[in-house]
Amino acid sequence: MRHQGLLELLSDTDAYEKITESIYKGSISAIHGLEGTQKHLFMALLHGSHSSSSTLIICPSEDRAKEVYKDLSILIPDDRVDQFPAREILPLDLYAHSREIIAQRVRVLEKLQNGGGHCIVTTFEALSRRLAPPSLFGELPLSYEQGQSIHREGLVKDLLGVGYERVELVEIPGQFAVRGGLVDIYPITGDNPTRIELFGDEIDTIRYFDPETQLSKGHCSKVSAAPAVEFSLNGGASSKESVTRTLVEGLRKTEKALASGAKKTALSNLRGKIETLLERIEGDFVGDLEAYMPLFVKETYTLLDYFHKKPLVILDEMQHLEQSALEREKEIGEGFEGLLDEGAVLKTQQQIFLRLGLFKETLMKYRRVYFSLLPRKVEGAKEVKGVNVHARTLQNFQRRPKLFIEGIKEWKKAGYRVMIMTSSQERGQNLVESLWDSKIEAVSVSDIDKAPPPGQILVTYGEISGGFEITTEKIVLITDKEIYGGPRDRRLKRRFKEGAHITHISDLKPGDYVVHAQHGIGRYLEIVNLEVQGVKKDYFHIQYQGKDKLYVPTDQVDLVQRYIGS
């Protein structure tokens, strides 16, 4: 864990002592006056205060969750902090499923089932979608060992049952291929694909291989494949017959609702959709039934049920969280009603979402800490231990060296502990030399591993969202953001490490794998001309797993890259 000294400084504050005492007594706590990095440091501290247990941080948006996760990842060991992202807003086959998002969610569920001590950052949107029972999910991961007896057909059925896509050539996570006695598998959460060689009905060898060259590159004795879906009946006792019976019953209930409105086209669409699904189940027992889970699982399970012990729940700006949750509920309700009228969903499918009121009721059973910039009333809480922290964000020096040097001198004279975090070692070293040139003693360190004494100036490197000053404790942290100005907004030019920039439409050939900024890796098929709301445009046609497809306007080519592997 890097920069432990930052946490040590804050652990000596009066605010931290009051909050930890309140948590220990089981009281509800509220912290006011913090924003950005200041808030994230206190979150990391609270997680560390009960390291034997876990922490769940709920943010009002995906952007906030990503920012919190990014800061916590340099304050908490990498294997102990994760982000649990939200899935697509409506449970429909016609919307593309991002493999990256599914892999990220599955990775979190597996970690929670394997032990405690984790810090999970998420949103209400991600939490409000029901999950498979933990006991059922625990049966889904597959494991194969050298010397194990297994029929090739059984191995294929197992992989299909947990959502793996059968292809001719394995290139990306979540795929598998069969060629004679060779079975290639790319685990959805794995770093390397593996090749199983069968000798009769026995696993003779297991080797890693390069997805680009397809050449083997090392032996291993065992391969584990996490499920490529969050819900499958493959691990339970349900047969094809019982699955078919349940889907048909769901169809009948929805038919009654549609028949009352004499919506013949919708009825026809829905029957066609279910018939297609039943054919797929009959053919290969497709594992991805997550959108239909309410038909098969009557009990309600959420991420909270996957923790071994009840976690400490941290709520970030509850007022904003509730507002975004209510807006989302309205969006889901209106969207689902329209899809039901079109015959695109079964009536029961809407039960996959939990309403805000029910979720807030569930949270009452957990120890909670509320973070907000301004003091706010906590609904439903009789007694709340409130703590106000006197912190503030820093002025932006906007590349004005003289102003920056003057600020450092004033902090040093006042006995502040000054820490400067730059984005690279090289930039940090240059800054140390500049400070010495200005007759300011500064020390370059790779980590802030312990709290610096008053008046000392430490320069280190790392990516954190911004600086701050806590006046009562005489602590200041300065980052590139304050020294050189804020970073450019890169959201519209998001780039993936797996992707290569597309300079022209001709760079893509049908069949190429591409990376979309929101939906992840898919296969480019063609350019089609579609009319949307009376306007005709050219679109990239991208295919995802099964029949999922996505159309991206060609004038938004910056959202798509050619996939080149991780």
N, C-alpha and C positions, 0 to 999 in steps of 0.2 A: 504494500500500500504506500503510495507516494504522498508527500506533503502532510505527514502526520502532525508536524509542528503547528500547522494552521488550526487543526482541530484541538490541539492541546491549549492553544491560546484562548479559544472560546470556551473550553471546558472549565476554565477558572472563573468565568463570569457569573455574576449573581443570577442572571436570567436563566442560565443553564441549570444551575443548582436548584432553583425553584421549580423548573419544569420537570426535571428528573424526579424530584421528591413527589411531585403531584402524580406522575405516572406510576411511581412505585406504590402509592396509596390507592391507585385505581381511579383517580379523579379524572375529569375531563379538563384538558388544558387548552389555552389559547395564547398564541404568540403574535404580538403586533409590532409594526414598525420595520419589518424586514422585507426586502425585495431582491430578486436576482440572486447573485452569488452568496450574499449574506444569508439568505433563507436556505439555500442549498447546503451551506456549511452546517447550519443548525440541524437540518434534516439528517445529514451524515452523522452528526454527533449523537442524535437521538437513537439512530439505528445502532451505533456502537455501544450505547449505554446498556443495551440488553442483547448482546451478541449471541446468546444462546437461543434467542427467539428470532422472529422475522419481522419485517416492516413492509407495509403496503402504503405507497404514496399515490394519492388520487389527484390528478391535475384536471383543470377545466378544458384542456384541448390537447391534441396530439403534438402541436408545436411546443407547448409548455412542457409536456412530458419528455420530449426529445431534449430540450434544453436542460431540464433537471437531470435526466439520465447522463447526459454528456459531462456535466460537472461532477456528479457523484462517482462516475467511473474512474476519476483520478483521486478520489478520496476514500473509496471503498474497494477492496480487492476485486479484480475483474470477474472472478467466478462467483462473486456474491451479490452483484448488482445486475439487473436486467430490466429491459422495458417490455411490457406486455401490450402490444399495439392492438388497435381496433380492426375488425374485419370490415368488409363491404357493408353498407348500411342496410341493404335488404337481402334476404336469403333466397337468391334466385340463381338458377343454373345459367341464365343468359348473361350474368355479370362475371367478368374474369376474376379468378381467385389469384392473388399474388402468392407465388410460391415462397418468396422471402418472408412475407407476413405470417403465413402458415408455419413455416420453419421456426420463426422467432417465437410464436405462441406455443408451439409444441415443445420447444427447448425449455421454456419457462415451466410448463406443466410437468415435464420430466424432472427438472431440478427440484421442484417443490415436493414431488412424490419421493424423491431420494433423500430428503433431509431438510433441516431447518437452517436458520441463520441467514436467510436471503433478504435482500432489499429489492422489491419489485415496484417499478414506476409505471403507472397506467392512467387511464381516464375512465370516467363513468360510462362513456360509450363502449369501451372494451369490456367493462365489468357487467354491463346490463344485458349482455348476450349470454344466454344459458349455455352451460358446458355439459359434456358427458359426465356420468357418475365417475368419480375418481377410481372406483373399483373396476369399472369397465375399461377406462382409459389405460389402467395399469396392465391390462391383459393384451394390449395392442402391439407394443414393441416386439420386433422379431429378432432372433439371435441364432446364428449358425456357427458351428465350430468344426474344425478339421477333425475328420474321423466320424462325424455324425452321420447317422443313417437317415436318408430323406428321399422321397420320390420327387422327381423333377416337377411333375404335374402338381404335387402338393405345395411345393415351393412357389410355383407360379400363382396358384390360387391364394396362398397366404399374402403375397405381395399385392395382388389385385384387391384383396379384401381390405387392406389398410391404405388404399389410395394411390399406390404406385402406378405409373403409366408405362405400359409395355410399348417399346419402340424397337426399331431396327438397330440403332446405334445409341448407346448411352452417352449423353453429353452434359446434362445438367442434373442437379439434385432432384430426387423424386421420380427418377426413371429407372427401368430395368430392361434388359434384353436377354434373349435366349438364343444360343447358337449351338445346336448339338448338345454336348455335355458341358458347355460353358454357360454360366449365368452371371451377367454383369449387373451390379446393383450400385446406384449412387444414393446413399442414405440422405434423406431430406435435411438432416442437421449435420451431416458429415463434411469433412474437409476433402476427402478423397473417395473416389469410386473404388469398388472392390470386385474382383473376378473370382467366382467360385467354380472350380473344376470338379465335375462329378466323375467317379469311376463306378459305373453301375448305379446303385442306390446309396453310395457313400460319398461324402465330401472328401476328395483326395487332397486338394490344396486350396488355399485362399491367398490371393495376391492383390496388392494395390495396382492400379494402372492409371496412365495419363489419359484424360478424356480427349485431348487434342490428337495425340499420336496413336492412342488405343494400345500402347505398348505397356506390358507389365513392368513394375519397377520395385518390387519388394514383397516379401512374404509376411503374412500375419496368421495367427492361429484362430482368430475369431472375428466375426463381423456382426455389429448390431445395427438394426435399421429401425429408427423411430417411425411411428406412423406418419404418413403424408396427409392425413386428415385428422380432425379433432374428434370425430365421432364415426364409429363404424360398428356394425353388428357382427363383424367377423370374429371378435373376441368373446361374444356372448353365445348363448344357447339358441338364439333365434335361427330358424331355417329360412330358406327361400320362400317356403309356403306361408310361414307366419308373417314375413315381411310383406309379401304380396297381399295377404289378407288385410293387414293393417293399412296399407296404402289405398286399397280399394274401398275400405270403410271410410277413410278420410275423404276420398273422392265423392262418395255418396252424400256425406254431410254437406260438402260444398255445393253439390248439385242441387240440393234442396234450397239452399240460400239463393243460388242463381236462377233456379226455375221460377221462384216467386216474382222475379223481375223480368221474366221472359227473355233472358239473354242467351239466345241460341248460339250465337257466334262464340261467346265466352265459354259456354258448355262444351262446344266442339273443340276449342283450343285446349281446355283443361283435360279433356279425355285423351286427346292426342299426346299431351305432355306426359300424363301418367302412363299411358300405353308404351311410350318410348322408354320411360324409366324402367318399367316392368320387363321390357325386352332386354335391356342392358343387364338387369339383375339376373334374369334367366340365363343370359349368355355367359357372364363372367363374375357374377356376384359383386358388382361395383361397390366399393367401400365408402364413397363420399355421400353419405346420407345426412350430413350435418343440417342442411336446410329443413329436413323433415323430422328432426329429432323430437319435437313435441308430440308427434304421433306415437313414438315408441317409449319415451321416458316421461312419466307423469310427474315425478318429483323434480324440484328445482335445485340445481347445483350451479354455483358460480366459482370464480377463482378463489374466493375465500374458503371454499370447502377443500381446496387442494393443499392448504397449509397444514403441517403436522400439529402445530400449536397455534392458538389464536394470535395473529400478528398485531403489532401496534399499527393503528391506522392513522395516517397523516393526511389531512384534507387541505389542499392548497386553494385559497380564495373560494370558500364555500359558496358565496353569493354568485360568483361567476360560474362556478361548477353547476349550480342549480339552474341558472339561466340557460346555459348551453344544453343541459339535459332536457329541459322542458321544450326548447326549440327543436331538439332532435326527436322527441316523442311526437311532436306535432308533424314533423316531416315524415316520420315513419307511418303515422296514422293515415295521412293524406296519400302518401305513396302506395301504401298497402291496399287502401280502399280502391284506388285506380287499378292496381294490378289484379285485384280480386274480380273487378268488373270485366277485365279483359280475359279472365280465365288463365292467368299466368301463375297463380298460387292457390294452395289449399287454405281454407279458412283457419285451420288449426295452426298453420305455420307462424301466424303472428304471435303465438304464445312463446316463441323463442326469445322475445325481448321482455325484460323486467322493467316495470315502471319505477320512476324515481321514488315515489312514496313507499313502495315495498322495500326498495333497497335501503332507504334511510332508516326504516324500521329495523332491518337486519343489522345495520351498523351500530345500533344502540347496544348491542351485546359485546362490543369491542372497546378496548382502551383507545381513546381518540385524542389527537392534538390538532387544533385548527390554526392554520397560518393565514394571516390577513394583514395587509398594509395598515389598514385603519381598524380600530376596535369595533367589533360587531357582535350583536346578540346571537348566541348559539341556540337555535330552535330545539325545543324538547329537553333542554338541559337545565336542571334546577340550580346547580352550582358549578361554576366554571372558574378555574384558576387562571387568571389573566396575567400575562407578563408583557411589559413593553420594553423593547430594546432600542436604545438611542443610536441608530445607525443611519448612514446616508450614502448615496451614490456619489462618485467623484466627478469633479468638473472634467471636461474634455480639453486636454492641452492642445489638441489640433496641430501637432507637429511644431509647437512653439517651444524650442529648447530652453530659452531663458525662463519662461514661466514655469516649466517643469522643474528646472534646477532650483528656483526660488522656493517652490512648494516642498521639495525634498529637504532643503535646508531648514525650513520652518518646522517640519515634522520632527526632524532629527533634534533640533534645539529644544522642542517641547517634550522630548523623551519618548516619542512614538516608536513602536516596533514597525519598521517599514519593510514590506516585502513586495518585490517587483517580479511579475511573471510574464515572460516574453514567449512568443510562439516558437522560438528555436534557440538552440544553444549559441549559435553564431550571433544572432541578434542580441542575446543576453550578454555575451562577452564584449561586444562592441559598446553596449550601454555601460558596462562596468568601467571600461576605459574612458568613456566620456565623463562619467561621474568623477573618476580620479583626476582627470584633466581640470575639473571644476573644484578640485580640492575637497571632494566628498569621498570618504572611505566607504567602499562597498565590497561585499564578498560574493563571489559567484559560487553557487552550490547546485548540484544536480537535483537534490530534493530538499524540501524544508522538513527535515526529519525530526527536528525538535524546535521548541519555541525559542525565537531569538531574544536576547536581552534588550531592555529599553535602549533606544538610541542607535541600535544596529540596523544596517541596511543590507538585506539579502536579495540577490538577483538569481532567479531560477528560470526554468522554462516549462511550459505546459499550456494546454488549451483550456481556458475557463471563461465563462460568459462575460465577466466584467469585474471591476474593482469596487472597493467600498471603504468606508471609514467608520469605525465604532469609537465615538469620541470619549465615552465614559471609560473605556478600557485602553485608549490610546493605541489602537491597532489600525493599520492602513495596508490595503492590498491594491497594487496598481498593475494594470494589464496593458497589452498592446492597444486595446480599445480606447483607453484614456490617453495614452502617449501619442499614438499615431492617428487616432480617429476611428470611428466604427467601421466594421467590414461592410463591403457592398452586399446588397440583398441578392443572394445567389439562388433564391428559391425557384426562379423561373429558368435558371440555367443549371439545374441539378445534374450532377454527373455521377455515374457509378464507376467504381473501380473495375467492374467487369466489362464496361462498355468502351467502344471506340466511336469517336465523333463522326457523324454522317454529314458530309459537306454537300452532297447532292443525292437526289432520289435514286439516281442510277447506281449509287454505292450499294444498294440493297438488291439481292437476288431472291426470288421465291424460294422458300425453304430455309433462309438464314434465320438464326436465332437473334432476337433483339431484346433490349432492356428498356422498358417503359418507366418513366420517373415515378409513377404511382403504383402500377400494376405488376411490375417485375418482368421476369423473363418469359417470352412467348416466341412463337414462330411466325415470321412474316410470310404471308401468302401471295398478296397481290395489291394493286391499287384499284379501288372501285369508285365509281361516281354515284353518290347518294343524294337524295333530296331530303333535307331536314327543314321543316317549317317554311317550305316554299323556296328554299335556297339550295342550289346544287353545288356540290363541292367534291373534290377528290379526297379520298381517305385511304390511309394505310389499313389493310385488313390483317389483323394479328390474331392468331389462334393460340388458345391456352389449352389446359388439360381437358380432355374429352371434347365437348362441343362448345366450350366457352370461347367467346370471340370478343374482340375489341376493335373499334374503328377510331382512328386518330387522324384528324385533318392534316393534310400534307403541309399546310402552312405552319403547323406546330411540330416540325421535324426536330426542333431542339429538345422535345420531350422523349425522343427515341434515340437509342444508340445501338450499334451492332454489337452483339455479345461476343466477347473474346475470352471468357473464362475468368476465374478468380485467381 
